Every structure is written in structure tokens, then in C-alpha cells.
Amino acid sequence: MVDGSIDAETFNVDLFEEAAPNAPAGYGATYADFLKDFIISRSKLKLNQTKSDISISGKVTYYNTSPVSVQSNEVAALNSLTVRLDVIVINSKNPDQSFEASFSQFSNYNSSDDLSVVEAELLEDINTKLSQDIINRLTSNW
């Protein structure tokens, strides 16, 4: 939750560049919209796309599935979808609160499930975790 620990009133989120070859087309825009809604619903910050105190941009640098739990017959029981974002946050009111960081999150799914069927649900979980990580970093003043 964004509180008084951050010196800002407005924010904007630019379209996230899709630099990961496996990312679905449009994921950068989808994530940017998700992050806007997440910040609006969990903070006092107001969205202002023209001139804002905090500007957030980034790119999707990793998007991949991998096995995480192998059964005795060497077949994966669980797979994991992992997403990594490189994020740039610029605070024009207090440049000391600006930062660049990578954030990575994953969500596991049954290996018998088709990724295309469970991907939206996995991304909802991953996007929530990534957005919470970004807000935590934004308000921690490291």
C-alpha cells in the first residue's frame, strides 16, 4: 500500500516493451494496464499520463515455462511459468526515490494442463505479485 512514505501525488505507466521472445503478443500493454489499476486501487496516487510525479516504465525480459517437480518416471508433475520485468521508476519530486530494478515472479501449474488454458489465471497471480513487489520497492525508500 502506498502511504505517506512516498513524496508524490500522481503517476503514469508507460507501455512495457516486450523483449522476451516467448511472451504473448500484447503482454507488455496488458501488464502496464494491470499495474495502473493495481496502483489506483491500492494507493493514494492519481493516474496522470501527461505530467506526473512518478513515471514507471520497463520491459518484459523473461517469459518461460520450466518443469519444477519431476516424478519417479522422469515426467514433470508441475511446471512453472516465470516472468521477469526490468523496471525504471523516476520520481521527479524526489529523485532519491527513483530506481531501476528487476522483478521476477512465478506461478506453478499441473504439467497435465495445457499452458494456453491456464495462462490467464497464472498471469493474474504473477501480475499481482510483480505489482506488489514494485509498490513495496517504491514505498521502501531503499
C-alpha atoms as an extended CHARMM CRD file, in Angstrom:
* protein
*
       142  EXT
         1         1  MET       CA              0.0000000000        0.0000000000        0.0000000000  PROA      1               0.0000000000
         2         2  VAL       CA              1.3860000000        3.4050000000       -0.9210000000  PROA      2               0.0000000000
         3         3  ASP       CA              1.2010000000        5.7770000000        2.0100000000  PROA      3               0.0000000000
         4         4  GLY       CA              2.8690000000        8.9680000000        3.1850000000  PROA      4               0.0000000000
         5         5  SER       CA              6.3160000000        7.4010000000        2.8180000000  PROA      5               0.0000000000
         6         6  ILE       CA              6.4120000000        8.4070000000       -0.8320000000  PROA      6               0.0000000000
         7         7  ASP       CA              6.6440000000       12.0010000000       -1.9050000000  PROA      7               0.0000000000
         8         8  ALA       CA              4.2610000000       12.0070000000       -4.8600000000  PROA      8               0.0000000000
         9         9  GLU       CA              0.6480000000       12.6020000000       -5.8290000000  PROA      9               0.0000000000
        10        10  THR       CA              0.4550000000       11.4370000000       -9.4500000000  PROA      10              0.0000000000
        11        11  PHE       CA              1.8960000000        8.6230000000      -11.5470000000  PROA      11              0.0000000000
        12        12  ASN       CA              1.9560000000        7.2380000000      -15.0570000000  PROA      12              0.0000000000
        13        13  VAL       CA              2.8370000000        3.8550000000      -16.5030000000  PROA      13              0.0000000000
        14        14  ASP       CA              4.3020000000        3.5580000000      -19.9820000000  PROA      14              0.0000000000
        15        15  LEU       CA              3.7670000000        0.5700000000      -22.2030000000  PROA      15              0.0000000000
        16        16  PHE       CA              6.1410000000       -2.2410000000      -21.1800000000  PROA      16              0.0000000000
        17        17  GLU       CA              8.4010000000       -3.3070000000      -24.0320000000  PROA      17              0.0000000000
        18        18  GLU       CA              8.2100000000       -6.9940000000      -24.9440000000  PROA      18              0.0000000000
        19        19  ALA       CA             11.8400000000       -8.1380000000      -25.0590000000  PROA      19              0.0000000000
        20        20  ALA       CA             11.1740000000      -11.7630000000      -24.0890000000  PROA      20              0.0000000000
        21        21  PRO       CA             10.7040000000      -13.8800000000      -27.2120000000  PROA      21              0.0000000000
        22        22  ASN       CA              8.2000000000      -16.2430000000      -25.5400000000  PROA      22              0.0000000000
        23        23  ALA       CA              5.9170000000      -13.5140000000      -24.1620000000  PROA      23              0.0000000000
        24        24  PRO       CA              2.4610000000      -13.4760000000      -25.7000000000  PROA      24              0.0000000000
        25        25  ALA       CA              1.8120000000      -10.6170000000      -28.1120000000  PROA      25              0.0000000000
        26        26  GLY       CA              0.3820000000       -7.6590000000      -26.2410000000  PROA      26              0.0000000000
        27        27  TYR       CA              1.5490000000       -8.7800000000      -22.8040000000  PROA      27              0.0000000000
        28        28  GLY       CA              3.5360000000       -5.5490000000      -22.2770000000  PROA      28              0.0000000000
        29        29  ALA       CA              0.3970000000       -3.4410000000      -22.7730000000  PROA      29              0.0000000000
        30        30  THR       CA             -1.7070000000       -5.8350000000      -20.7060000000  PROA      30              0.0000000000
        31        31  TYR       CA              0.7620000000       -5.6770000000      -17.8120000000  PROA      31              0.0000000000
        32        32  ALA       CA              1.0060000000       -1.8540000000      -17.9870000000  PROA      32              0.0000000000
        33        33  ASP       CA             -2.7900000000       -1.6210000000      -17.6930000000  PROA      33              0.0000000000
        34        34  PHE       CA             -2.7860000000       -4.1490000000      -14.8430000000  PROA      34              0.0000000000
        35        35  LEU       CA             -0.1440000000       -2.1230000000      -12.9590000000  PROA      35              0.0000000000
        36        36  LYS       CA             -2.1150000000        1.1330000000      -13.4120000000  PROA      36              0.0000000000
        37        37  ASP       CA             -5.2580000000       -0.4590000000      -11.9790000000  PROA      37              0.0000000000
        38        38  PHE       CA             -3.2680000000       -2.0830000000       -9.1660000000  PROA      38              0.0000000000
        39        39  ILE       CA             -1.7090000000        1.2310000000       -8.0820000000  PROA      39              0.0000000000
        40        40  ILE       CA             -5.0190000000        3.1160000000       -8.3480000000  PROA      40              0.0000000000
        41        41  SER       CA             -6.8360000000        0.5410000000       -6.2120000000  PROA      41              0.0000000000
        42        42  ARG       CA             -4.1200000000        0.2950000000       -3.5570000000  PROA      42              0.0000000000
        43        43  SER       CA             -2.7310000000        3.7870000000       -3.1810000000  PROA      43              0.0000000000
        44        44  LYS       CA             -3.4910000000        7.4730000000       -2.9220000000  PROA      44              0.0000000000
        45        45  LEU       CA             -1.6810000000        8.1420000000       -6.2060000000  PROA      45              0.0000000000
        46        46  LYS       CA             -3.7320000000        9.5240000000       -9.0900000000  PROA      46              0.0000000000
        47        47  LEU       CA             -3.1420000000        8.4900000000      -12.6960000000  PROA      47              0.0000000000
        48        48  ASN       CA             -1.9040000000       11.3560000000      -14.8710000000  PROA      48              0.0000000000
        49        49  GLN       CA             -0.4730000000       10.3090000000      -18.2220000000  PROA      49              0.0000000000
        50        50  THR       CA              0.8390000000       13.7650000000      -19.1980000000  PROA      50              0.0000000000
        51        51  LYS       CA              2.9200000000       15.2060000000      -16.3490000000  PROA      51              0.0000000000
        52        52  SER       CA              3.2240000000       13.0690000000      -13.2640000000  PROA      52              0.0000000000
        53        53  ASP       CA              5.4090000000       12.8590000000      -10.1710000000  PROA      53              0.0000000000
        54        54  ILE       CA              6.2490000000        9.1960000000      -10.7320000000  PROA      54              0.0000000000
        55        55  SER       CA              6.9020000000        7.6420000000      -14.1360000000  PROA      55              0.0000000000
        56        56  ILE       CA              7.0900000000        3.8730000000      -14.4150000000  PROA      56              0.0000000000
        57        57  SER       CA              8.4170000000        2.0990000000      -17.4860000000  PROA      57              0.0000000000
        58        58  GLY       CA             10.0580000000       -1.1920000000      -18.2470000000  PROA      58              0.0000000000
        59        59  LYS       CA             10.3210000000       -4.2650000000      -20.3390000000  PROA      59              0.0000000000
        60        60  VAL       CA              9.4270000000       -7.9220000000      -20.1480000000  PROA      60              0.0000000000
        61        61  THR       CA             12.8370000000       -9.6090000000      -20.2310000000  PROA      61              0.0000000000
        62        62  TYR       CA             11.9240000000      -13.2140000000      -19.4470000000  PROA      62              0.0000000000
        63        63  TYR       CA              8.8040000000      -15.2830000000      -20.0170000000  PROA      63              0.0000000000
        64        64  ASN       CA              9.2270000000      -19.0250000000      -19.8600000000  PROA      64              0.0000000000
        65        65  THR       CA              7.9140000000      -22.3040000000      -18.5420000000  PROA      65              0.0000000000
        66        66  SER       CA             10.0360000000      -24.9760000000      -16.9520000000  PROA      66              0.0000000000
        67        67  PRO       CA              9.4900000000      -28.2120000000      -15.0080000000  PROA      67              0.0000000000
        68        68  VAL       CA              9.7700000000      -27.8790000000      -11.2280000000  PROA      68              0.0000000000
        69        69  SER       CA              8.7020000000      -31.2440000000       -9.8410000000  PROA      69              0.0000000000
        70        70  VAL       CA              9.7730000000      -34.4480000000      -11.5470000000  PROA      70              0.0000000000
        71        71  GLN       CA              8.0790000000      -37.7360000000      -10.7090000000  PROA      71              0.0000000000
        72        72  SER       CA              9.8650000000      -41.0760000000      -10.4320000000  PROA      72              0.0000000000
        73        73  ASN       CA              9.1860000000      -41.7950000000      -14.1250000000  PROA      73              0.0000000000
        74        74  GLU       CA             11.0570000000      -38.5610000000      -15.0130000000  PROA      74              0.0000000000
        75        75  VAL       CA              7.8740000000      -36.7990000000      -16.1050000000  PROA      75              0.0000000000
        76        76  ALA       CA              7.2360000000      -33.3460000000      -14.6920000000  PROA      76              0.0000000000
        77        77  ALA       CA              4.3620000000      -33.2320000000      -12.2050000000  PROA      77              0.0000000000
        78        78  LEU       CA              4.4550000000      -29.4430000000      -12.0520000000  PROA      78              0.0000000000
        79        79  ASN       CA              5.5670000000      -26.7550000000      -14.4330000000  PROA      79              0.0000000000
        80        80  SER       CA              6.2870000000      -23.1670000000      -13.5860000000  PROA      80              0.0000000000
        81        81  LEU       CA              5.6120000000      -20.0290000000      -15.6160000000  PROA      81              0.0000000000
        82        82  THR       CA              8.1540000000      -17.3440000000      -14.7450000000  PROA      82              0.0000000000
        83        83  VAL       CA              8.0460000000      -13.6840000000      -15.7660000000  PROA      83              0.0000000000
        84        84  ARG       CA             10.8280000000      -11.1400000000      -15.1950000000  PROA      84              0.0000000000
        85        85  LEU       CA             10.4640000000       -7.3910000000      -15.6570000000  PROA      85              0.0000000000
        86        86  ASP       CA             13.1750000000       -4.7360000000      -15.7700000000  PROA      86              0.0000000000
        87        87  VAL       CA             11.5380000000       -1.6560000000      -14.2860000000  PROA      87              0.0000000000
        88        88  ILE       CA             12.5560000000        2.0050000000      -14.2300000000  PROA      88              0.0000000000
        89        89  VAL       CA             10.8300000000        4.2920000000      -11.7360000000  PROA      89              0.0000000000
        90        90  ILE       CA             11.5320000000        8.0200000000      -11.9010000000  PROA      90              0.0000000000
        91        91  ASN       CA             10.2730000000       10.2300000000       -9.0770000000  PROA      91              0.0000000000
        92        92  SER       CA             10.5010000000       13.8210000000      -10.3270000000  PROA      92              0.0000000000
        93        93  LYS       CA              9.5520000000       15.2680000000       -6.9110000000  PROA      93              0.0000000000
        94        94  ASN       CA             12.2130000000       13.3070000000       -5.0460000000  PROA      94              0.0000000000
        95        95  PRO       CA             14.9040000000       11.8560000000       -7.3420000000  PROA      95              0.0000000000
        96        96  ASP       CA             16.3940000000        9.8950000000       -4.4030000000  PROA      96              0.0000000000
        97        97  GLN       CA             13.3130000000        7.6570000000       -4.5900000000  PROA      97              0.0000000000
        98        98  SER       CA             13.9560000000        6.7930000000       -8.2580000000  PROA      98              0.0000000000
        99        99  PHE       CA             15.3150000000        3.3300000000       -9.0610000000  PROA      99              0.0000000000
       100       100  GLU       CA             15.9530000000        0.6550000000      -11.6640000000  PROA      100             0.0000000000
       101       101  ALA       CA             15.3720000000       -2.9610000000      -10.6610000000  PROA      101             0.0000000000
       102       102  SER       CA             14.4660000000       -6.4050000000      -11.9650000000  PROA      102             0.0000000000
       103       103  PHE       CA             11.4640000000       -8.2150000000      -10.5430000000  PROA      103             0.0000000000
       104       104  SER       CA             10.7200000000      -11.8830000000      -11.1340000000  PROA      104             0.0000000000
       105       105  GLN       CA              7.7340000000      -13.9800000000      -10.1190000000  PROA      105             0.0000000000
       106       106  PHE       CA              6.3710000000      -17.3990000000      -10.9840000000  PROA      106             0.0000000000
       107       107  SER       CA              3.2520000000      -19.4870000000      -10.7040000000  PROA      107             0.0000000000
       108       108  ASN       CA              3.1340000000      -23.2820000000      -10.8340000000  PROA      108             0.0000000000
       109       109  TYR       CA              0.6260000000      -25.3840000000      -12.7280000000  PROA      109             0.0000000000
       110       110  ASN       CA             -0.0750000000      -29.0490000000      -13.2770000000  PROA      110             0.0000000000
       111       111  SER       CA              2.0260000000      -30.4730000000      -16.0940000000  PROA      111             0.0000000000
       112       112  SER       CA             -1.0680000000      -32.1890000000      -17.4560000000  PROA      112             0.0000000000
       113       113  ASP       CA             -2.6630000000      -28.7590000000      -18.0460000000  PROA      113             0.0000000000
       114       114  ASP       CA             -2.2280000000      -27.0220000000      -21.3710000000  PROA      114             0.0000000000
       115       115  LEU       CA             -0.4910000000      -23.6780000000      -20.7560000000  PROA      115             0.0000000000
       116       116  SER       CA             -2.8620000000      -21.8910000000      -23.1420000000  PROA      116             0.0000000000
       117       117  VAL       CA             -5.7870000000      -22.9800000000      -20.9520000000  PROA      117             0.0000000000
       118       118  VAL       CA             -4.3080000000      -21.8770000000      -17.5880000000  PROA      118             0.0000000000
       119       119  GLU       CA             -2.1180000000      -18.9680000000      -18.7590000000  PROA      119             0.0000000000
       120       120  ALA       CA             -4.6250000000      -16.1850000000      -17.9640000000  PROA      120             0.0000000000
       121       121  GLU       CA             -5.0570000000      -17.4560000000      -14.3980000000  PROA      121             0.0000000000
       122       122  LEU       CA             -1.2880000000      -17.8390000000      -13.9380000000  PROA      122             0.0000000000
       123       123  LEU       CA             -0.6720000000      -14.3200000000      -15.2480000000  PROA      123             0.0000000000
       124       124  GLU       CA             -3.2810000000      -12.8650000000      -12.8770000000  PROA      124             0.0000000000
       125       125  ASP       CA             -1.2970000000      -14.3680000000       -9.9860000000  PROA      125             0.0000000000
       126       126  ILE       CA              2.1050000000      -13.3630000000      -11.3960000000  PROA      126             0.0000000000
       127       127  ASN       CA              0.9710000000       -9.8240000000      -12.2930000000  PROA      127             0.0000000000
       128       128  THR       CA             -0.3780000000       -9.3070000000       -8.7740000000  PROA      128             0.0000000000
       129       129  LYS       CA              2.9070000000      -10.4720000000       -7.2110000000  PROA      129             0.0000000000
       130       130  LEU       CA              5.0210000000       -8.3380000000       -9.5750000000  PROA      130             0.0000000000
       131       131  SER       CA              2.8860000000       -5.2500000000       -8.9650000000  PROA      131             0.0000000000
       132       132  GLN       CA              3.0670000000       -5.7410000000       -5.1910000000  PROA      132             0.0000000000
       133       133  ASP       CA              6.8700000000       -6.0720000000       -5.4360000000  PROA      133             0.0000000000
       134       134  ILE       CA              7.0700000000       -2.8080000000       -7.4100000000  PROA      134             0.0000000000
       135       135  ILE       CA              4.8670000000       -0.9490000000       -4.9010000000  PROA      135             0.0000000000
       136       136  ASN       CA              6.8640000000       -2.3760000000       -1.9760000000  PROA      136             0.0000000000
       137       137  ARG       CA             10.0980000000       -1.1400000000       -3.5470000000  PROA      137             0.0000000000
       138       138  LEU       CA              8.5270000000        2.2070000000       -4.4010000000  PROA      138             0.0000000000
       139       139  THR       CA              7.4660000000        2.8000000000       -0.8020000000  PROA      139             0.0000000000
       140       140  SER       CA             10.5050000000        1.3550000000        0.9450000000  PROA      140             0.0000000000
       141       141  ASN       CA             12.8280000000        4.2580000000        0.0630000000  PROA      141             0.0000000000
       142       142  TRP       CA             15.8950000000        1.9980000000       -0.2710000000  PROA      142             0.0000000000
